[in-house]
């Protein structure tokens, strides 16, 4: 999945106001929604908005705060029927002019601020939208009351192993019962 189109504003960092927040609003057109849906293999994407502000943090860093709203339709992982989900989430990104150095010979740990990234010359709002959708889309959408039936896989002509037999302690329990009945005799 690659975002090849610019759907929304791209802010040049040097042109952003230092003393007040820069508001933005991204509402993709129907054609743009269809492209995004295709990029994410969605059945449909509707009512998608990304509304927020970019604000200076100190002299060189910036913080983007936004609200993502989107209605997505995906295939159920069990039945393949359409599953509609409404996404409503807050987004925060910290664009840092300099990212703290990590020593190369030590273990790499998760940074304290997982929303921090290196500041480039521009902040692309459509890239933020794509990233947020990728992070917040349900990975395994499931329709209400959709249940996986017992799956049976085997080669033709062989007895299939059941879910009961596949349980790790089922054979140990059977052995215990067998040994217990042998001791009773």
Buried (B, 14 or more C-beta within 10 A) or exposed (E): EEBEEEBBBEBEBEEBEEEEBBEBEBBBEEEBBBBBBEBBEBEEBEEBBBEBEBBBEEEEBBBBBBEBBBBBBBBBBBBEEEBEEEBEEEBEBBBBEEEEEEEEEEEEEEEEEEEBBEBEEBBBBBBBBBBBBEEBBEEEBBBEEBEEEEEEEEEEEEEEEEEEEEEEEEEEEEEEEEEEEEEEE
